[in-house]
Every structure is written in C-alpha cells, then in structure tokens.
Amino acid sequence: MRLRTLALAAVVLSAVPAVAQDRATRVRGDRDTFAESLTWIYNDLGEGMAAAREQDKPLMAVVRCIPCEACQEFDDDVARRDPVIRDLMDRFVCVRLVQANTLDLSTFQYDYDQSMAIVFLHPDGTILGRFGTRSERHETEDISLLGLRAAMEETLRLFASYDDVRPSLRGKQPGPAEYATPLEYPSIAGRYGETLDYEGEVVESCLHCHQVREAERLVYRDAGEPIPDEVLFPYPDPTALGLKLDPESLVVVEEVAPGSPADEAGIAVGDRLASVEGQPLVSTADLQWILHQTPSGPAELEAEVGRGDGRVATTLGLPDDWRRSGNISWRVSTWDLRRQAFGGMKLSDLDDERRDELGLGEDSMALHADHVGQYGEHAVAKRAGLEIGDVLLAFDGQEGRMTESELLAHVLRNRSPGDHIDLRVRKADGSVEDARIRLP
C-alpha cells in the first residue's frame, strides 16, 4: 500500500468545502486523498482482510456512495479520523469502499437506501456488527460520532471475547446472495463497468447503492409477481417497535410510544437494548438487521435490556401489520416505485387542517400531488392530465385515508405492469375529474 500522510488528507478535505464541490470533483478528490493514505485501505476488501489477519485486528469497512450528498459531513468526519473516534480507529484495520459496482453481496447486506454504511468484521470474515441508519428524520437524529464511538467500543469488546460470543453472532451473518454483485442483476447487467471511469464520466460510471434495492424489486415486478413485504418494506426503523433510540449512545432508548410493542414489553426510557433474539447489538443498524430478517405478520422477539447494573429479559410482541405500517416515502429507491405504481407522482396525505379548508373528510383519501414526473415512464401521470397540486380522492377503488406508503403497497401487491388504474382527482380550481393511467 502506498503512503500519504493523514495531515495531507485533512488539508485536501478542508481546502475545498464539500458543499462547494460538484459530484465529479468529490469522487476524484476522494481517490486522490485516500488512495495512498497511511490510515485507509482504498477499495480493496481483500487487502483489508489480509491486513486484519496479519495484525490480528477487527476490520472496519466503510461503504460510501461519494456522489450522494446525504451523510457527506458525517463521512468527512470519519474519513479524516475525527478526534472523537481517532484513538479507536487505530485498533481497527480501516477499509474505504467507494463504489457499489462490484460490492460483494454475500458479505455486504444492509439497508441499500443508505449512502453510507459501516460493517465490522472479524479477521475470519464473521460480521461483528453494523452501523448506519437512515429514516425520514434528519441524519443527525439517526447517527453521530459519539454513537459510532459506542459501536466501535462494543465491537472491540466482542472481538476481545470472540470465542465466548461467537455463537451469539450466527444470526448477524448474511444469508445466501442470489447475485454475487450488483452487476449481475438483470436490470443492471451491461449498464456499468467493474471500475469507475475516473478519466471520463466518473459520476455516471458509479452504481449507486439504492439501485441494488431497485434491482431487487424489479426481479419480482418484471416477473409479474407481487413484491414481498420484506423487499418492499426493508430494514424497518425502530419506530416499528415504538422506539426512538439515542443516536449518541449504545442503543439506549430515548422515547417509547404509549401502547407500542416496546411499551407493552416494559421497556423504558434510559434502558439499553443489549440483545434481541440472542444477538448482541452494537448499534441501531443491528436492531434493523434483526427486524429485516423477521417475517411479516405476528411475531415475538426475545430481548434483553440493560437497566441500571443489571439486565432484564422481556418479549416484544409484533402485530400483524407491524412491517406494513412503516414509512418508505423517504427512501431514494421509492422514486422507482412511484413510477411503477403511480405513473411518476409523489404523494403526501393532507393534514386535518388542510382537509377542513377543502371540505374533505378526515377518513377519506386526500393525497396531494407534490411532484409529477416529466419524462419517460415517470411521466405517465402527466400524460393522463395529472398536475402538481392535484388531490387524489380515489385510486384503484381505494377511497379511505391512506399514506403514500400504504397506497404504494396496495398497488404493487395487487396490480401488474400494463394494468389500467382509475382515479378521481380534485383539481386546483375545485373541480373533480376522473382519470385513468396505464401502469408502466
């Protein structure tokens, strides 16, 4: 590995503010800064694993989509080894993976709607834990350097007691991957090369992580099959349990929703989720992994909660609709679902105040068209006469109050490409019109 000092990396990062750089500059600048770094192994997991075995250290693999703006500040802090985590990073072999084109899907199974994810591995390849979470909230409510530090400390504890904890890590391991890399998915094959084109259209040559999720869904959609709930609603947020976790600590409960599964299980603010289904948790991402692996429908999850100086065992009971009640509207990959189900519209449920202004009932459908696609298959709704500002009053026979996520699920479970959808729309002038779209 060629050498370049960390000081130079910090200078390069700070010389041009991240917000001022265009995406191509960021991608090329990341390579120029870190490809020869003393403290990072760049885009080579194999070299990283060999170094972890040689040095007998756990490996910290950072997967980062450089062109994406989400988590950019947080990634910069990690890349330049912020003082909050610098001492702990010295105890890991650190690998920076900045392209998803040839990502090993048998190892890196996580929420692909994230633009940054961290996987902690033992030198033998066993996954010790995951870090990285996204939701409809601002990223600072989901991740922080203090939270990463707590995850790293817990990972080092697991590494130090590996022989004892190894059985508890079995549930964290990835299952078989249908496709070895994203390039093998039918909807992606032939569109990207194995490496980024740094001398040409570098951004265009970069396969984004969210495209992996889109490709997974298209396998079912193109086959005319309903998209499974586990694929449509991946990696449920802890809100599915009625929990909000403190992003600055080790899976510590910040809020508990009254009447939620967590509340009924006796979990309280200040408790630490030590393990769920026997798996030790190093972060919220570990909890989401467990939820992702839990089939839709009623379920029970065994949990152990740290409270004071002791631990309390409890059971989380999940209702039948626990997964489908999740919000997927924030996900980048949902844009392709909007093409498939709505002909390119982005919708949001009107609040009660706005419904009163328009004379619409609180239990009726009132989905506002926030965006209407303009090109290709994303313009199907536009060509049918739909406009920004329209309010959907009925869609495919559904007239009751629904969120965008709920309506997406209805259409994608019950309709196929080529089907016609009837809808009723309230226009900006107050008139009501019927329309029909043909699903692409």
C-alpha positions in Angstrom: 0.0 0.0 0.0 1.4 3.4 -1.0 1.8 6.0 1.7 0.5 9.5 2.2 0.2 11.3 5.5 -3.1 11.9 7.2 -2.2 15.6 7.5 -2.3 15.9 3.7 -5.7 14.2 3.7 -7.0 16.7 6.1 -5.6 19.6 4.1 -7.3 18.3 0.9 -10.6 17.8 2.6 -10.6 21.3 4.2 -9.1 23.2 1.2 -12.4 23.0 -0.8 -15.6 22.9 1.3 -17.7 19.8 0.5 -20.7 21.9 -0.3 -18.8 23.8 -3.0 -17.6 20.7 -4.9 -19.5 19.2 -7.7 -20.1 15.5 -7.6 -17.3 14.6 -10.1 -14.8 16.6 -8.1 -15.8 14.9 -4.9 -15.4 11.4 -6.4 -12.0 12.2 -7.9 -10.9 14.1 -4.9 -11.7 11.2 -2.6 -9.5 8.9 -4.6 -6.7 11.4 -4.7 -6.9 12.0 -1.0 -7.2 8.4 0.3 -5.9 6.0 -2.3 -2.4 6.4 -0.9 -3.4 7.0 2.7 -1.4 5.5 5.5 -4.6 5.0 7.5 -7.1 3.7 4.9 -7.0 0.8 2.6 -8.9 2.0 -0.5 -11.4 0.0 -2.5 -9.7 -3.3 -1.7 -11.6 -5.6 0.8 -9.2 -8.5 0.1 -6.2 -6.4 1.1 -8.1 -5.2 4.2 -8.9 -8.8 5.3 -5.3 -9.9 4.8 -4.1 -6.9 6.9 -6.7 -7.7 9.6 -5.4 -11.3 9.8 -1.8 -10.2 9.8 -2.3 -7.6 12.5 -5.0 -9.5 14.5 -7.4 -6.6 14.4 -11.1 -6.3 13.6 -11.9 -4.7 10.2 -14.0 -1.6 9.8 -15.4 -1.4 6.3 -16.9 1.9 5.3 -19.2 1.7 2.2 -19.8 5.2 0.9 -21.6 6.5 -2.2 -19.4 9.6 -2.8 -21.8 11.4 -5.3 -24.6 11.3 -2.8 -24.9 14.4 -0.5 -26.6 12.5 2.3 -24.2 11.8 5.2 -21.5 13.8 3.5 -20.5 15.7 6.6 -20.5 12.6 8.7 -18.5 10.7 6.2 -15.9 13.5 6.0 -15.6 13.3 9.8 -15.0 9.6 9.7 -12.6 9.8 6.7 -10.4 12.4 8.4 -10.5 10.4 11.6 -12.2 12.9 13.8 -10.7 13.2 17.3 -13.9 11.6 18.8 -13.1 8.3 17.2 -9.4 8.6 16.2 -8.0 6.5 19.0 -10.4 3.7 18.4 -9.7 3.7 14.6 -6.1 2.8 15.4 -7.4 -0.5 16.8 -9.1 -1.4 13.5 -8.0 -2.1 10.0 -9.9 0.6 8.1 -11.2 0.0 4.6 -12.9 2.6 2.4 -15.2 1.2 -0.3 -16.5 3.9 -2.6 -18.3 2.1 -5.4 -21.1 -0.4 -5.3 -20.4 -1.8 -8.8 -18.7 -4.9 -7.6 -19.8 -4.9 -4.0 -19.7 -8.4 -2.6 -23.4 -9.0 -1.8 -22.6 -12.2 0.1 -20.9 -10.0 2.7 -22.4 -6.6 2.5 -26.1 -7.0 3.2 -27.5 -3.8 4.7 -30.1 -1.1 4.0 -29.1 -0.1 0.5 -31.1 3.2 0.7 -28.2 4.5 2.8 -25.4 6.4 1.2 -23.0 5.3 3.9 -22.8 2.1 5.9 -20.2 0.5 8.2 -19.7 -3.2 8.7 -17.4 -4.5 11.4 -15.7 -7.9 10.6 -13.6 -10.3 12.4 -10.4 -11.3 10.5 -12.0 -14.7 9.8 -14.8 -12.8 7.9 -17.5 -13.1 10.7 -19.6 -10.0 10.9 -19.4 -8.5 14.4 -21.8 -5.7 13.9 -23.2 -3.0 11.6 -23.5 0.8 11.9 -25.5 3.3 9.8 -29.2 4.2 9.8 -31.4 6.5 7.8 -35.1 7.5 8.1 -37.4 10.4 7.3 -35.7 12.3 10.2 -32.6 14.4 9.7 -29.5 12.3 9.7 -28.3 13.9 13.0 -31.2 12.2 14.7 -30.1 8.8 13.4 -26.3 8.8 13.6 -23.5 10.6 15.3 -19.7 10.3 16.0 -20.5 9.5 19.7 -22.8 6.8 18.5 -20.2 5.4 16.2 -17.7 5.5 19.0 -20.0 3.5 21.2 -20.5 1.0 18.4 -16.7 0.7 17.9 -16.2 0.1 21.7 -18.8 -2.6 21.8 -17.3 -4.2 18.6 -13.9 -4.3 20.3 -15.4 -5.9 23.3 -17.0 -8.6 21.1 -13.6 -9.1 19.3 -11.8 -9.5 22.6 -14.3 -12.1 23.8 -14.8 -13.7 20.4 -14.6 -17.3 21.4 -17.3 -16.8 24.1 -19.7 -14.7 22.0 -19.2 -16.4 18.6 -22.4 -18.5 18.9 -24.4 -15.3 19.5 -23.1 -13.8 16.3 -24.6 -16.5 14.0 -27.8 -14.5 13.4 -25.8 -11.5 12.2 -24.3 -13.4 9.3 -25.6 -12.7 5.8 -27.7 -15.3 4.0 -27.1 -16.6 0.5 -27.0 -13.9 -2.2 -28.9 -14.6 -5.4 -26.5 -12.4 -7.3 -22.8 -12.1 -6.4 -22.5 -8.4 -7.2 -25.0 -5.7 -8.3 -23.7 -6.0 -11.9 -25.4 -9.4 -12.2 -28.9 -8.2 -11.5 -30.9 -8.3 -14.8 -31.9 -4.7 -14.7 -28.3 -3.6 -14.1 -26.3 -6.0 -16.2 -24.4 -4.4 -19.1 -25.0 -0.8 -17.9 -21.9 -0.3 -15.7 -18.3 -1.4 -15.7 -16.4 -3.0 -12.8 -14.5 0.1 -12.0 -15.2 3.8 -12.0 -14.2 5.9 -15.1 -12.1 8.5 -13.3 -10.8 9.9 -16.6 -14.3 10.3 -18.1 -17.8 10.4 -16.8 -16.9 9.3 -13.3 -20.3 10.0 -11.7 -22.2 8.3 -14.4 -20.0 5.2 -14.1 -20.8 4.9 -10.4 -23.6 2.5 -9.5 -25.5 3.9 -6.5 -26.3 1.6 -3.6 -30.1 2.4 -3.8 -30.0 0.9 -7.3 -29.4 -2.5 -5.7 -32.7 -2.2 -3.8 -34.4 -1.1 -7.0 -33.0 -4.0 -8.9 -34.1 -6.5 -6.3 -37.7 -5.2 -6.5 -37.6 -5.3 -10.3 -36.8 -9.0 -10.3 -40.3 -9.6 -8.9 -42.0 -6.8 -10.8 -40.6 -7.8 -14.2 -41.7 -11.4 -13.5 -45.2 -10.2 -12.8 -45.1 -11.3 -9.2 -46.1 -9.2 -6.1 -43.1 -7.6 -4.4 -42.7 -9.3 -1.0 -43.2 -7.2 2.1 -39.6 -7.9 3.2 -38.4 -6.3 -0.1 -41.0 -3.5 -0.2 -40.5 -2.5 3.4 -36.9 -3.4 4.1 -34.9 -2.7 7.3 -37.8 -1.4 9.5 -37.0 1.6 11.7 -37.2 1.0 15.5 -40.4 3.0 15.4 -42.0 -0.3 14.3 -41.4 -1.3 17.9 -42.5 2.1 19.3 -38.9 3.1 20.0 -36.7 6.1 19.3 -33.1 5.4 20.1 -30.5 7.9 21.2 -28.1 8.4 18.3 -25.2 9.3 20.6 -25.2 6.2 22.8 -25.1 2.4 22.6 -28.7 1.5 21.6 -30.2 3.5 24.5 -33.9 4.2 24.5 -34.8 7.9 24.1 -38.6 7.6 23.6 -41.2 4.9 24.0 -44.6 5.3 22.2 -47.5 4.5 24.6 -49.3 1.3 23.7 -46.5 0.1 21.4 -44.8 -3.3 21.5 -41.9 -1.8 23.4 -44.2 -0.2 25.9 -46.2 -3.4 26.4 -42.9 -5.3 26.9 -42.0 -2.9 29.8 -39.1 -1.2 28.0 -38.5 2.3 29.4 -36.6 5.5 28.5 -32.9 5.0 29.5 -32.9 1.3 29.0 -30.2 -0.2 26.7 -31.1 -2.9 24.3 -28.3 -5.3 25.0 -29.5 -8.1 22.7 -32.5 -9.1 20.6 -33.1 -12.7 19.5 -29.8 -13.5 21.2 -27.8 -11.2 19.1 -25.6 -8.5 20.8 -26.4 -5.1 19.5 -23.6 -2.5 18.7 -26.0 0.0 17.0 -29.5 0.7 15.7 -28.4 -0.9 12.4 -28.0 -4.3 14.2 -31.6 -4.0 15.5 -32.8 -3.1 12.0 -31.0 -6.2 10.7 -33.0 -8.4 13.1 -36.2 -6.7 12.1 -35.4 -7.1 8.5 -34.9 -10.9 9.0 -38.2 -11.2 10.9 -41.0 -12.3 8.5 -44.1 -10.1 8.1 -47.1 -11.0 10.3 -47.4 -11.6 14.0 -44.1 -12.3 15.7 -42.3 -12.4 19.1 -38.8 -11.2 19.6 -36.9 -12.1 22.8 -34.9 -9.2 24.1 -32.5 -8.5 26.9 -32.5 -4.9 28.3 -29.7 -3.3 30.3 -31.2 -1.4 33.2 -29.0 0.1 36.0 -26.4 -2.5 36.9 -28.5 -5.5 35.7 -30.3 -7.0 32.8 -34.0 -7.7 32.3 -35.4 -10.3 29.9 -38.6 -9.4 28.0 -40.6 -10.3 24.9 -41.5 -7.9 22.1 -44.8 -8.8 20.5 -45.3 -7.6 16.9 -48.8 -7.2 15.5 -49.8 -8.5 12.1 -49.2 -5.2 10.3 -46.0 -4.1 12.0 -43.9 -4.1 8.9 -46.5 -2.6 6.5 -47.1 0.3 8.9 -43.6 1.6 8.1 -42.9 4.7 6.1 -40.9 4.1 2.9 -41.6 7.6 1.3 -38.2 8.9 2.4 -36.3 6.2 0.6 -34.5 7.1 -2.6 -35.5 3.8 -4.1 -39.1 4.7 -3.7 -38.9 7.0 -6.7 -38.9 3.9 -8.9 -41.8 2.5 -7.0 -43.7 5.8 -7.8 -43.0 5.1 -11.5 -44.4 1.6 -11.2 -47.4 2.4 -9.1 -48.4 6.0 -9.7 -47.0 6.8 -13.1 -44.4 9.1 -11.6 -46.4 11.0 -8.9 -45.0 11.8 -5.4 -47.9 12.0 -3.0 -48.5 13.2 0.6 -51.5 12.8 2.9 -53.2 16.2 3.6 -53.3 17.1 7.3 -56.7 17.7 9.0 -56.4 21.5 8.8 -56.0 21.4 5.0 -58.7 18.9 4.7 -61.1 21.2 6.5 -60.2 24.0 4.2 -61.1 21.8 1.2 -64.2 20.3 2.7 -62.7 16.8 2.7 -63.5 14.2 5.5 -60.8 13.2 7.9 -61.2 9.5 6.9 -61.3 9.9 3.2 -58.4 9.7 0.7 -56.8 13.1 0.2 -53.3 12.6 -1.3 -51.7 15.7 -2.6 -49.5 15.5 -5.8 -46.3 17.1 -4.6 -44.4 16.1 -7.8 -45.4 14.8 -11.2 -42.7 13.3 -13.3 -41.9 14.9 -16.7 -40.0 12.3 -18.7 -40.4 8.7 -19.9 -42.3 6.3 -17.7 -42.2 8.8 -14.9 -44.5 11.0 -17.0 -47.4 8.5 -17.3 -49.5 10.5 -14.8 -48.6 13.8 -16.6 -49.8 12.5 -19.9 -53.0 11.5 -18.3 -53.6 15.1 -17.2 -52.3 15.0 -13.6 -50.6 18.1 -12.3 -48.7 19.2 -9.2 -51.3 20.4 -6.7 -54.0 17.9 -7.7 -55.5 15.9 -4.8 -56.3 12.2 -5.3 -59.7 11.3 -3.9 -59.8 7.8 -5.1 -57.2 5.5 -6.7 -57.8 1.9 -7.9 -61.0 1.6 -5.9 -59.4 2.9 -2.7 -61.2 5.8 -1.1 -60.3 5.7 2.5 -57.5 7.6 4.2 -54.1 6.2 3.2 -50.5 7.3 3.3 -48.4 7.2 0.2 -46.6 4.1 1.5 -49.9 2.3 2.1 -51.1 3.1 -1.4 -47.8 2.0 -2.9 -48.1 -1.3 -1.1 -51.7 -1.8 -2.3 -50.9 -1.2 -6.0 -47.6 -3.2 -6.0 -49.3 -6.2 -4.3 -52.4 -6.2 -6.5 -51.5 -4.7 -9.8 -49.1 -5.6 -12.7 -47.4 -3.6 -15.4 -49.9 -2.8 -18.2 -52.9 -2.7 -15.8 -55.2 0.3 -16.0 -55.9 2.3 -12.9 -59.0 4.5 -12.5 -58.7 7.6 -10.2 -60.7 10.6 -9.1 -58.9 13.9 -8.7 -59.7 17.3 -7.2 -58.1 20.0 -9.3 -56.7 23.3 -8.1 -59.9 25.2 -9.1 -62.1 22.8 -7.0 -63.5 20.8 -9.9 -63.4 17.0 -9.7 -62.3 14.9 -12.6 -61.9 11.2 -13.4 -58.7 10.0 -15.0 -57.0 6.7 -16.0 -53.4 5.7 -16.1 -51.8 2.6 -17.5 -49.1 1.3 -15.3 -45.7 1.1 -17.0 
